[in-house]
């Protein structure tokens, strides 16, 4: 019986994997649920580029741990993404303590997270950078399944 070449992760492949995202200097930031691996198509924007590059070429059953610096992960904190809002724009019963992450609606209707950085003189400083911006991170991945790219109808 001939050996069948095992498919590897590449552009357009549909990948199912378990993952754990840990901040190098701290706690687990995100992880797949034990019986619910993440499924995505390579190149669809679901993963940051640094992780896509790191898992390219892996096969079903492969496990790897990848450390990414901010440049290859979620970027660096941009001071232009700090906004200063009057305290009275927040509901009175809404805690606006430093470290609290609140969902905000953009003018286009998208939801974006903002982290409260400071409350001073009735002004709330909100950081709209990605919460992991500026952090070194570690991704641990376990490749569960890989499907070949979908064939486009001509």
DSSP file (Angstrom, degrees, kcal/mol; ACC not computed):
  #  RESIDUE AA STRUCTURE BP1 BP2  ACC     N-H-->O    O-->H-N    N-H-->O    O-->H-N    TCO  KAPPA ALPHA  PHI   PSI    X-CA   Y-CA   Z-CA
    1    1 A X              0   0    0      0, 0.0     2,-0.1     0, 0.0     0, 0.0   0.000 360.0 360.0 360.0 133.5    0.0    0.0    0.0
    2    2 A X        -     0   0    0      1,-0.1     2,-0.3     0, 0.0     0, 0.0  -0.411 360.0-107.9 -75.6 146.8    1.4    3.4   -1.0
    3    3 A X        -     0   0    0     -2,-0.1     2,-0.6     1,-0.0    -1,-0.1  -0.551  28.7-140.1 -71.1 135.4    2.1    6.0    1.6
    4    4 A X        -     0   0    0     -2,-0.3     2,-0.3     1,-0.0    -1,-0.0  -0.874  20.6-120.0 -98.7 126.3   -0.3    8.9    1.5
    5    5 A X        -     0   0    0     -2,-0.6     2,-0.3     1,-0.1    -1,-0.0  -0.471  27.6-125.7 -68.2 128.8    1.3   12.3    2.0
    6    6 A X        -     0   0    0     -2,-0.3    -1,-0.1     1,-0.1     2,-0.1  -0.563  26.8-112.1 -77.3 135.9   -0.2   13.9    5.0
    7    7 A X        -     0   0    0     -2,-0.3    53,-0.5   139,-0.2     2,-0.3  -0.379  31.6-153.2 -68.3 143.2   -1.6   17.4    4.4
    8    8 A X        -     0   0    0     51,-0.1     2,-0.3    -2,-0.1    51,-0.2  -0.798  28.6 -88.5-114.3 160.0    0.3   20.3    6.0
    9    9 A X        +     0   0    0     49,-2.4    48,-2.5    46,-0.3     2,-0.3  -0.497  65.3 136.9 -69.6 129.1   -1.0   23.7    7.0
   10   10 A X    >   -     0   0    0     -2,-0.3     3,-2.0    46,-0.2    32,-0.3  -0.887  57.8 -35.9-156.3-176.2   -0.7   26.2    4.2
   11   11 A X  T 3  S+     0   0    0     -2,-0.3   138,-0.2     1,-0.3    32,-0.1  -0.246 125.3   6.0 -54.5 130.0   -2.7   29.0    2.5
   12   12 A X  T 3  S+     0   0    0     30,-1.5   138,-0.5     1,-0.3    -1,-0.3   0.305  91.3 137.5  82.7  -9.5   -6.4   28.3    2.4
   13   13 A X    <   -     0   0    0     -3,-2.0    29,-2.8   136,-0.2     2,-0.7  -0.399  56.3-125.1 -69.6 149.6   -6.3   25.1    4.5
   14   14 A X  E     -AB  41 147A   0    133,-2.3   133,-2.6    27,-0.2     2,-0.4  -0.866  33.0-164.8 -97.4 116.0   -9.0   24.7    7.1
   15   15 A X  E     -AB  40 146A   0     25,-2.9    25,-2.2    -2,-0.7     2,-0.5  -0.845  15.7-167.1-110.6 135.5   -7.3   24.2   10.5
   16   16 A X  E     +AB  39 145A   0    129,-2.9   128,-2.7    -2,-0.4   129,-2.0  -0.988  27.7 153.3-117.5 126.2   -8.8   22.9   13.7
   17   17 A X  E     -AB  38 143A   0     21,-2.8    21,-2.6    -2,-0.5     2,-0.3  -0.993  42.8-127.1-150.9 153.9   -6.6   23.3   16.8
   18   18 A X  E     - B   0 142A   0    124,-2.3   124,-2.2    -2,-0.3     2,-0.3  -0.791  38.8-179.8 -92.9 147.3   -6.5   23.7   20.5
   19   19 A X  E     - B   0 141A   0     -2,-0.3    13,-2.4   122,-0.2     2,-0.4  -0.990  26.0-160.1-147.8 156.0   -4.6   26.7   21.7
   20   20 A X  E     -CB  31 140A   0    120,-1.9   120,-2.6    -2,-0.3     2,-0.6  -0.990  11.1-159.2-133.7 129.5   -3.5   28.5   24.8
   21   21 A X  E     +CB  30 139A   0      9,-3.4     8,-3.0    -2,-0.4     9,-1.6  -0.947  17.7 178.4-110.5 116.8   -2.4   32.2   24.7
   22   22 A X  E     -CB  28 138A   0    116,-2.9   116,-3.2    -2,-0.6     2,-0.4  -0.945  31.0-123.3-121.8 138.4   -0.3   33.2   27.6
   23   23 A X  E >   - B   0 137A   0      4,-2.4     3,-2.2    -2,-0.4   114,-0.3  -0.657  23.5-132.7 -75.1 134.2    1.3   36.5   28.4
   24   24 A X  T 3  S+     0   0    0    112,-2.7    -1,-0.1    -2,-0.4   113,-0.1   0.859 106.8  41.6 -56.9 -35.3    5.0   35.9   28.8
   25   25 A X  T 3  S-     0   0    0    111,-0.5    -1,-0.3     2,-0.1     2,-0.2   0.142 128.7 -14.6 -99.3  19.9    5.0   38.0   32.0
   26   26 A X  S <  S+     0   0    0     -3,-2.2     3,-0.1     1,-0.2     0, 0.0  -0.770  89.5   1.1-176.2-139.2    1.7   36.7   33.4
   27   27 A X        -     0   0    0     -2,-0.2    -4,-2.4     1,-0.2     2,-0.3  -0.078  68.8 -81.6 -82.8 173.1   -1.5   34.9   33.1
   28   28 A X  E     -C   22   0A   0     -6,-0.2    -6,-0.3     1,-0.2    -1,-0.2  -0.590  38.6-172.2 -68.2 129.3   -3.4   32.9   30.4
   29   29 A X  E     -     0   0A   0     -8,-3.0     2,-0.3     1,-0.4    -7,-0.2   0.742  64.1  -9.1 -97.1 -28.9   -5.2   35.5   28.2
   30   30 A X  E     +C   21   0A   0     -9,-1.6    -9,-3.4     2,-0.0    -1,-0.4  -0.976  60.7 173.1-164.9 155.0   -7.2   33.1   26.1
   31   31 A X  E     -C   20   0A   0     -2,-0.3   -11,-0.2   -11,-0.2     2,-0.1  -0.974  35.0-103.3-163.3 153.5   -7.6   29.4   25.4
   32   32 A X        -     0   0    0    -13,-2.4     5,-0.2    -2,-0.3     2,-0.1  -0.490  47.8-102.0 -75.1 154.3   -9.8   27.0   23.5
   33   33 A X  B >   -E   36   0B   0      3,-0.9     3,-1.7    -2,-0.1    -1,-0.1  -0.459  35.4-106.7 -74.6 151.8  -12.3   25.0   25.5
   34   34 A X  T 3  S+     0   0    0      1,-0.3     3,-0.1    -2,-0.1    -1,-0.1   0.849 117.6  24.8 -50.4 -43.3  -11.3   21.4   26.2
   35   35 A X  T 3  S+     0   0    0      1,-0.2    -1,-0.3     2,-0.0     2,-0.3   0.199 115.0  71.0-108.0  17.0  -13.9   19.9   23.8
   36   36 A X  B <   -E   33   0B   0     -3,-1.7    -3,-0.9     2,-0.0    -1,-0.2  -0.642  64.6-173.4-134.0  76.6  -14.2   22.9   21.5
   37   37 A X        -     0   0    0     -2,-0.3     2,-0.3    -5,-0.2   -19,-0.2  -0.253  31.9-103.4 -67.0 160.2  -11.1   23.5   19.4
   38   38 A X  E     -A   17   0A   0    -21,-2.6   -21,-2.8    -5,-0.0     2,-0.4  -0.660  33.0-162.8 -83.5 136.7  -10.9   26.5   17.2
   39   39 A X  E     +A   16   0A   0     -2,-0.3     2,-0.3   -23,-0.2   -23,-0.2  -0.987  22.2 147.3-122.9 133.8  -11.5   26.1   13.4
   40   40 A X  E     -A   15   0A   0    -25,-2.2   -25,-2.9    -2,-0.4     2,-0.5  -0.959  45.4-108.5-154.2 166.3  -10.4   28.7   10.9
   41   41 A X  E >   -A   14   0A   0     -2,-0.3     3,-2.3   -27,-0.2     5,-0.4  -0.912  42.2-110.1-103.6 127.4   -9.1   29.1    7.4
   42   42 A X  T 3  S+     0   0    0    -29,-2.8   -30,-1.5    -2,-0.5   -32,-0.0  -0.331 104.6  20.0 -57.0 127.3   -5.5   30.1    7.0
   43   43 A X  T 3  S+     0   0    0    -32,-0.1    -1,-0.3   -31,-0.1   -32,-0.1   0.434  89.2 111.0  94.5   0.5   -5.3   33.6    5.7
   44   44 A X  S <  S-     0   0    0     -3,-2.3    -2,-0.1     1,-0.0     0, 0.0   0.475  92.2-107.1 -88.0   0.4   -8.8   34.7    6.7
   45   45 A X  S    S+     0   0    0     -4,-0.2    -3,-0.1     2,-0.1     4,-0.1   0.464  88.5 118.1  92.0   1.4   -7.6   37.1    9.4
   46   46 A X  S    S+     0   0    0     -5,-0.4     2,-0.3     2,-0.1    -4,-0.1   0.844  75.0  43.7 -68.8 -32.8   -8.6   34.9   12.3
   47   47 A X  S    S-     0   0    0      1,-0.0    -2,-0.1     2,-0.0     2,-0.1  -0.804  92.9-104.7-113.0 153.1   -5.0   34.6   13.5
   48   48 A X    >>  -     0   0    0     -2,-0.3     4,-2.1     1,-0.1     3,-0.7  -0.445  37.2-113.2 -68.9 151.2   -2.3   37.2   13.8
   49   49 A X  H 3> S+     0   0    0      1,-0.2     4,-2.7     2,-0.2     5,-0.2   0.853 113.3  59.9 -57.1 -38.9    0.3   36.9   11.1
   50   50 A X  H 3> S+     0   0    0     22,-0.7     4,-1.5     1,-0.2    -1,-0.2   0.882 108.8  43.4 -59.7 -38.9    3.1   35.8   13.5
   51   51 A X  H <> S+     0   0    0     -3,-0.7     4,-1.9    21,-0.2    -1,-0.2   0.895 110.7  54.5 -75.1 -39.4    1.1   32.8   14.5
   52   52 A X  H  X S+     0   0    0     -4,-2.1     4,-1.1     1,-0.2    -2,-0.2   0.931 110.2  47.6 -57.3 -44.2    0.1   31.9   11.0
   53   53 A X  H  < S+     0   0    0     -4,-2.7     3,-0.3     1,-0.2    -1,-0.2   0.891 110.4  53.1 -63.3 -37.9    3.7   31.9   10.0
   54   54 A X  H  < S+     0   0    0     -4,-1.5    -1,-0.2    -5,-0.2    -2,-0.2   0.810 113.2  41.2 -69.8 -30.2    4.7   29.8   13.0
   55   55 A X  H >< S+     0   0    0     -4,-1.9     3,-2.2    -3,-0.2   -46,-0.3   0.555  83.4 118.3 -97.2  -6.7    2.1   27.0   12.3
   56   56 A X  T 3< S+     0   0    0     -4,-1.1   -46,-0.2    -3,-0.3     3,-0.1  -0.383  80.4  22.4 -58.7 130.7    2.6   26.9    8.5
   57   57 A X  T 3  S+     0   0    0    -48,-2.5    -1,-0.3     1,-0.3   -47,-0.1   0.280  91.2 132.0  94.8 -10.3    3.9   23.4    7.6
   58   58 A X    <   -     0   0    0     -3,-2.2   -49,-2.4   -50,-0.1    -1,-0.3  -0.346  42.6-147.3 -72.6 158.9    2.6   21.7   10.7
   59   59 A X    >   -     0   0    0    -51,-0.2     3,-2.3     1,-0.1    84,-0.2  -0.731  35.2 -68.4-120.1 168.9    0.6   18.4   10.4
   60   60 A X  T 3  S+     0   0    0    -53,-0.5    84,-0.2     1,-0.3     3,-0.1  -0.345 123.2  25.0 -56.2 133.7   -2.3   16.8   12.3
   61   61 A X  T 3  S+     0   0    0     82,-2.8    -1,-0.3     1,-0.3     2,-0.1   0.204  90.1 132.8  93.6 -15.2   -1.0   15.8   15.7
   62   62 A X    <   -     0   0    0     -3,-2.3    81,-2.8    80,-0.1     2,-0.4  -0.430  35.8-167.4 -70.1 143.9    1.8   18.4   15.8
   63   63 A X  E     +D  142   0A   0     79,-0.2     2,-0.3    -2,-0.1    79,-0.2  -0.986  12.3 166.6-128.4 141.4    2.1   20.4   19.0
   64   64 A X  E     -D  141   0A   0     77,-2.1    77,-2.9    -2,-0.4     2,-0.4  -0.990  28.6-142.2-151.5 159.3    4.3   23.5   19.3
   65   65 A X  E     -D  140   0A   0     -2,-0.3     2,-0.5    75,-0.2    75,-0.2  -0.995  21.4-169.9-124.0 128.7    4.9   26.5   21.5
   66   66 A X  E     -D  139   0A   0     73,-3.1    73,-3.0    -2,-0.4     2,-0.5  -0.974  10.8-155.4-125.8 126.0    5.7   29.8   19.9
   67   67 A X  E     -D  138   0A   0     -2,-0.5     2,-0.4    71,-0.2    71,-0.2  -0.885  17.2-171.2-100.2 129.1    6.9   32.9   21.6
   68   68 A X  E     -D  137   0A   0     69,-2.9    69,-2.6    -2,-0.5     2,-0.1  -0.962  15.0-140.8-123.1 135.7    6.0   36.2   19.8
   69   69 A X    >>  -     0   0    0     -2,-0.4     3,-1.0    67,-0.2     4,-0.9  -0.411  41.1 -94.4 -82.7 169.4    7.2   39.7   20.5
   70   70 A X  G >4>S+     0   0    0      1,-0.3     5,-2.6     2,-0.2     3,-0.6   0.841 123.4  60.7 -55.7 -35.2    4.8   42.6   20.2
   71   71 A X  G 345S+     0   0    0      1,-0.2    -1,-0.3     3,-0.1     5,-0.1   0.872 115.2  33.4 -60.1 -37.1    5.9   43.3   16.6
   72   72 A X  G <45S+     0   0    0     -3,-1.0   -22,-0.7     3,-0.1    -1,-0.2   0.405 126.9  40.7 -99.0   0.6    4.8   39.9   15.5
   73   73 A X  T <<5S-     0   0    0     -4,-0.9   -23,-0.2    -3,-0.6   -24,-0.2   0.483 128.8 -26.3-112.5-105.9    1.8   39.6   17.9
   74   74 A X  T   5S-     0   0    0     61,-0.4    56,-0.3    58,-0.3    -3,-0.1   0.217  88.0-120.4-105.8  13.9   -0.6   42.4   18.8
   75   75 A X      < -     0   0    0     -5,-2.6    59,-3.5    -6,-0.2    -1,-0.3  -0.140  38.3 -56.4  80.6-176.6    1.6   45.4   18.1
   76   76 A X        -     0   0    0     57,-0.3     2,-0.2    58,-0.1    54,-0.1  -0.675  60.1 -90.0-101.9 157.5    2.8   48.2   20.4
   77   77 A X        -     0   0    0     -2,-0.3     2,-0.6    56,-0.1    -1,-0.1  -0.485  39.0-150.5 -67.3 131.8    0.6   50.5   22.4
   78   78 A X    >   -     0   0    0     -2,-0.2     3,-2.5     1,-0.1    50,-0.2  -0.929   8.6-149.1-108.6 118.0   -0.2   53.7   20.3
   79   79 A X  G >  S+     0   0    0     -2,-0.6     3,-1.5     1,-0.3    -1,-0.1   0.751  96.3  68.4 -59.1 -22.6   -0.8   56.8   22.4
   80   80 A X  G 3  S+     0   0    0      1,-0.3    -1,-0.3    -3,-0.0    -3,-0.0   0.656  89.9  64.5 -69.5 -13.7   -3.2   58.0   19.7
   81   81 A X  G <  S+     0   0    0     -3,-2.5    47,-3.1     2,-0.0     2,-0.5   0.312  80.2  98.4 -92.5   8.9   -5.6   55.2   20.8
   82   82 A X  E <   -F  127   0C   0     -3,-1.5     2,-0.4    45,-0.2    45,-0.2  -0.843  57.0-170.0 -93.2 130.9   -6.0   56.8   24.2
   83   83 A X  E     -F  126   0C   0     43,-3.0    43,-3.2    -2,-0.5     2,-0.6  -0.938  16.6-143.5-124.6 147.5   -9.2   58.8   24.5
   84   84 A X  E     +F  125   0C   0     -2,-0.4     2,-0.4    41,-0.2    41,-0.2  -0.938  25.2 179.3-115.0 114.4  -10.4   61.1   27.2
   85   85 A X  E     -F  124   0C   0     39,-2.8    39,-3.6    -2,-0.6     2,-0.1  -0.893  33.5-105.5-120.0 143.0  -14.1   61.0   28.0
   86   86 A X  E >   -F  123   0C   0     -2,-0.4     3,-2.0    37,-0.2    37,-0.2  -0.412  28.4-127.3 -63.3 140.2  -16.2   62.9   30.5
   87   87 A X  G >  S+     0   0    0     35,-2.8     3,-1.9     1,-0.3    -1,-0.1   0.820 106.5  66.6 -58.0 -31.9  -17.3   60.7   33.4
   88   88 A X  G 3  S+     0   0    0     34,-0.3    -1,-0.3     1,-0.3     4,-0.1   0.536  84.7  71.6 -74.0  -2.8  -20.9   61.6   32.8
   89   89 A X  G <  S+     0   0    0     -3,-2.0     2,-0.3     2,-0.1    -1,-0.3   0.549  91.3  72.9 -81.9  -7.0  -20.9   59.8   29.4
   90   90 A X  S <  S-     0   0    0     -3,-1.9     6,-0.1    -4,-0.2     5,-0.0  -0.821 100.2 -97.1-105.3 145.5  -20.8   56.6   31.4
   91   91 A X    >   -     0   0    0     -2,-0.3     3,-1.7     1,-0.1    -2,-0.1  -0.320  32.7-123.2 -57.6 142.3  -23.8   55.2   33.3
   92   92 A X  T 3  S+     0   0    0      1,-0.3    -1,-0.1    -4,-0.1    -3,-0.0   0.841 111.6  49.0 -58.5 -35.0  -23.7   56.1   37.0
   93   93 A X  T 3  S+     0   0    0      2,-0.1     2,-0.6     0, 0.0    -1,-0.3   0.430  88.1 103.2 -87.6   2.5  -23.8   52.5   38.1
   94   94 A X  S <  S-     0   0    0     -3,-1.7     2,-0.3     2,-0.0    -4,-0.1  -0.747  75.5-127.0 -87.0 122.1  -21.1   51.4   35.7
   95   95 A X        -     0   0    0     -2,-0.6    -2,-0.1     1,-0.1    -4,-0.1  -0.514  24.0-174.7 -69.4 129.2  -17.8   50.9   37.4
   96   96 A X        +     0   0    0     -2,-0.3     2,-0.3    -6,-0.1    -1,-0.1  -0.391  27.4 149.7-118.7  53.3  -15.0   52.9   35.7
   97   97 A X    >   -     0   0    0      1,-0.1     3,-2.3    21,-0.0    19,-0.3  -0.618  59.1 -89.0 -85.1 144.6  -12.1   51.6   37.8
   98   98 A X  T 3  S+     0   0    0     -2,-0.3    19,-0.2     1,-0.3    -1,-0.1  -0.269 116.2  29.2 -52.6 134.2   -8.7   51.3   36.2
   99   99 A X  T 3  S+     0   0    0     17,-3.5    -1,-0.3     1,-0.4     2,-0.2   0.156  86.4 130.7  98.5 -16.9   -8.3   47.9   34.5
  100  100 A X    <   -     0   0    0     -3,-2.3    16,-3.1    16,-0.2     2,-0.5  -0.512  49.2-145.8 -70.7 133.5  -12.0   47.5   33.7
  101  101 A X  E     -G  115   0C   0     14,-0.2     2,-0.4    -2,-0.2    14,-0.2  -0.903  19.8-175.7-103.7 126.0  -12.6   46.6   30.1
  102  102 A X  E     -G  114   0C   0     12,-3.0    12,-2.6    -2,-0.5     2,-0.5  -0.928  24.8-123.2-122.6 143.5  -15.8   48.0   28.6
  103  103 A X  E     -G  113   0C   0     -2,-0.4     2,-0.3    10,-0.2    10,-0.2  -0.743  30.1-168.9 -86.6 130.2  -17.4   47.5   25.2
  104  104 A X  E     -G  112   0C   0      8,-3.1     8,-2.8    -2,-0.5     2,-0.5  -0.888  17.7-129.1-117.6 149.5  -17.9   50.6   23.2
  105  105 A X  E     -G  111   0C   0     -2,-0.3     6,-0.2     6,-0.2     2,-0.1  -0.852  20.2-143.0 -98.2 132.3  -19.9   51.1   20.0
  106  106 A X    >   -     0   0    0      4,-3.0     3,-2.2    -2,-0.5     0, 0.0  -0.426  32.7-100.6 -82.8 165.9  -18.2   52.9   17.1
  107  107 A X  T 3  S+     0   0    0      1,-0.3    -1,-0.1     2,-0.1    -2,-0.0   0.804 125.8  55.5 -56.2 -28.3  -20.1   55.2   14.8
  108  108 A X  T 3  S-     0   0    0      2,-0.1    -1,-0.3     1,-0.0    -3,-0.0   0.497 123.2-105.8 -84.3  -2.5  -20.3   52.4   12.2
  109  109 A X  S <  S+     0   0    0     -3,-2.2    -2,-0.1     1,-0.3     2,-0.1   0.418  74.0 138.1  96.4  -2.0  -21.9   50.1   14.8
  110  110 A X        -     0   0    0     -5,-0.1    -4,-3.0     1,-0.0     2,-0.5  -0.431  51.5-126.5 -74.0 152.7  -18.9   47.9   15.5
  111  111 A X  E     +G  105   0C   0     -6,-0.2     2,-0.4    -2,-0.1    -6,-0.2  -0.877  30.7 178.1-100.4 131.3  -18.1   46.9   19.1
  112  112 A X  E     -G  104   0C   0     -8,-2.8    -8,-3.1    -2,-0.5     2,-0.3  -0.991  26.2-121.7-132.4 142.0  -14.6   47.6   20.4
  113  113 A X  E     -G  103   0C   0     -2,-0.4     2,-0.4   -10,-0.2   -10,-0.2  -0.588  25.1-170.4 -81.9 144.1  -13.1   47.0   23.8
  114  114 A X  E     -G  102   0C   0    -12,-2.6   -12,-3.0    -2,-0.3     2,-0.5  -0.999  13.4-142.6-131.8 137.8  -11.6   49.8   25.8
  115  115 A X  E     -GH 101 127C   0     12,-2.6    12,-2.9    -2,-0.4     2,-0.4  -0.871  19.0-126.8-102.5 125.7   -9.6   49.5   29.0
  116  116 A X  E     + H   0 126C   0    -16,-3.1   -17,-3.5    -2,-0.5    10,-0.2  -0.567  32.9 172.1 -69.1 123.4  -10.1   52.1   31.7
  117  117 A X  E     -     0   0C   0      8,-3.2     2,-0.3    -2,-0.4    -1,-0.2   0.781  59.0  -6.0-101.5 -36.9   -6.6   53.5   32.5
  118  118 A X  E     - H   0 125C   0      7,-1.1     7,-3.3   -21,-0.1     2,-0.4  -0.991  45.1-154.4-160.4 148.7   -7.4   56.4   34.8
  119  119 A X  E     + H   0 124C   0     -2,-0.3     2,-0.3     5,-0.2     5,-0.2  -0.984  31.9 156.6-127.1 119.5  -10.2   58.5   36.3
  120  120 A X  E >   - H   0 123C   0      3,-2.7     3,-1.6    -2,-0.4    -2,-0.0  -0.977  64.2 -10.8-148.9 128.5   -9.2   62.0   37.3
  121  121 A X  T 3  S-     0   0    0     -2,-0.3     3,-0.1     1,-0.3    -1,-0.1   0.887 127.4 -53.8  50.8  45.6  -11.2   65.2   37.7
  122  122 A X  T 3  S+     0   0    0      1,-0.2   -35,-2.8   -36,-0.1     2,-0.5   0.703 114.2 119.0  62.6  21.8  -14.3   63.6   36.1
  123  123 A X  E <   -FH  86 120C   0     -3,-1.6    -3,-2.7   -37,-0.2     2,-0.5  -0.982  51.6-153.5-118.0 129.4  -12.3   62.6   33.0
  124  124 A X  E     -FH  85 119C   0    -39,-3.6   -39,-2.8    -2,-0.5     2,-0.6  -0.893   5.8-148.0-104.8 123.4  -12.0   58.9   32.2
  125  125 A X  E     -FH  84 118C   0     -7,-3.3    -8,-3.2    -2,-0.5    -7,-1.1  -0.821  18.2-169.2 -91.3 121.2   -8.9   57.8   30.2
  126  126 A X  E     -FH  83 116C   0    -43,-3.2   -43,-3.0    -2,-0.6     2,-0.6  -0.948  12.5-149.7-117.1 129.3   -9.8   54.9   27.9
  127  127 A X  E     -FH  82 115C   0    -12,-2.9   -12,-2.6    -2,-0.5   -45,-0.2  -0.872  12.2-177.3 -99.2 115.8   -7.2   52.9   26.1
  128  128 A X        +     0   0    0    -47,-3.1   -46,-0.1    -2,-0.6    -1,-0.1   0.260  46.2 115.3 -97.9  11.4   -8.5   51.4   22.8
  129  129 A X  S    S-     0   0    0    -48,-0.2   -14,-0.2     1,-0.1   -52,-0.1  -0.397  87.5 -81.1 -68.1 157.6   -5.3   49.6   21.9
  130  130 A X    >   -     0   0    0    -56,-0.3     3,-2.5     1,-0.2    -1,-0.1  -0.391  42.8-120.1 -56.4 137.6   -5.6   45.8   21.8
  131  131 A X  T 3  S+     0   0    0      1,-0.3    -1,-0.2    -3,-0.1    -2,-0.1   0.744 114.2  47.8 -56.7 -22.2   -5.4   44.6   25.5
  132  132 A X  T >  S+     0   0    0    -58,-0.1     3,-1.8     2,-0.1   -58,-0.3   0.347  81.1 129.6-100.2   6.5   -2.3   42.5   24.6
  133  133 A X  T <  S+     0   0    0     -3,-2.5   -57,-0.3     1,-0.3   -58,-0.1  -0.362  74.6  19.6 -60.4 137.2   -0.5   45.3   22.7
  134  134 A X  T 3  S+     0   0    0    -59,-3.5     2,-0.4     1,-0.3    -1,-0.3   0.433 101.5 114.8  85.1  -0.7    3.0   45.7   23.9
  135  135 A X    <   -     0   0    0     -3,-1.8   -61,-0.4   -60,-0.3     2,-0.4  -0.824  65.3-129.1-107.2 141.7    3.2   42.3   25.5
  136  136 A X        -     0   0    0     -2,-0.4  -112,-2.7   -67,-0.1  -111,-0.5  -0.698  38.0-165.2 -75.2 138.0    5.4   39.3   24.6
  137  137 A X  E     -BD  23  68A   0    -69,-2.6   -69,-2.9    -2,-0.4     2,-0.5  -0.889  19.1-144.7-129.5 159.2    3.0   36.3   24.3
  138  138 A X  E     -BD  22  67A   0   -116,-3.2  -116,-2.9    -2,-0.3     2,-0.5  -0.990  11.3-163.3-124.7 124.0    3.3   32.5   24.1
  139  139 A X  E     -BD  21  66A   0    -73,-3.0   -73,-3.1    -2,-0.5     2,-0.5  -0.931   0.9-167.2-105.0 125.5    1.0   30.4   21.9
  140  140 A X  E     -BD  20  65A   0   -120,-2.6  -120,-1.9    -2,-0.5     2,-0.3  -0.967  16.6-175.3-107.2 125.6    0.8   26.7   22.6
  141  141 A X  E     -BD  19  64A   0    -77,-2.9   -77,-2.1    -2,-0.5     2,-0.4  -0.926  22.6-167.7-126.6 149.6   -1.0   24.9   19.8
  142  142 A X  E     -BD  18  63A   0   -124,-2.2  -124,-2.3    -2,-0.3     2,-0.5  -0.953  23.9-138.7-133.5 109.7   -2.1   21.3   19.2
  143  143 A X  E     +B   17   0A   0    -81,-2.8   -82,-2.8    -2,-0.4  -126,-0.2  -0.598  27.2 171.5 -78.7 118.9   -3.2   20.6   15.6
  144  144 A X  E     -     0   0A   0   -128,-2.7     2,-0.3    -2,-0.5  -127,-0.2   0.833  61.5  -4.3 -95.2 -41.0   -6.3   18.5   15.6
  145  145 A X  E     -B   16   0A   0   -129,-2.0  -129,-2.9   -85,-0.1     2,-0.4  -0.994  51.0-163.3-155.8 152.1   -7.4   18.5   11.9
  146  146 A X  E     -B   15   0A   0     -2,-0.3     2,-0.4  -131,-0.2  -131,-0.2  -0.987   7.6-169.1-140.1 129.1   -6.5   20.0    8.6
  147  147 A X  E     -B   14   0A   0   -133,-2.6  -133,-2.3    -2,-0.4     3,-0.1  -0.913  30.8-106.0-115.0 146.2   -8.6   20.1    5.5
  148  148 A X        -     0   0    0     -2,-0.4  -134,-0.1  -135,-0.2     3,-0.1  -0.219  51.3 -78.4 -66.1 160.5   -7.4   21.1    2.1
  149  149 A X        -     0   0    0   -138,-0.2  -136,-0.2     1,-0.1    -1,-0.1  -0.229  55.3 -98.5 -57.0 146.7   -8.3   24.5    0.6
  150  150 A X        -     0   0    0   -138,-0.5     2,-0.5    -3,-0.1    -1,-0.1  -0.412  36.1-121.5 -65.5 142.1  -11.9   24.7   -0.8
  151  151 A X        -     0   0    0     -3,-0.1     2,-0.2    -2,-0.1    -1,-0.1  -0.764  25.2-129.0 -88.9 125.3  -12.0   24.4   -4.6
  152  152 A X        -     0   0    0     -2,-0.5     2,-0.3     1,-0.1    -1,-0.0  -0.518  19.7-118.6 -74.0 138.0  -13.5   27.4   -6.2
  153  153 A X              0   0    0     -2,-0.2    -1,-0.1     1,-0.1     0, 0.0  -0.596 360.0 360.0 -72.8 134.8  -16.3   26.7   -8.7
  154  154 A X              0   0    0     -2,-0.3    -1,-0.1     0, 0.0    -2,-0.0   0.445 360.0 360.0 -96.8 360.0  -15.3   28.0  -12.2
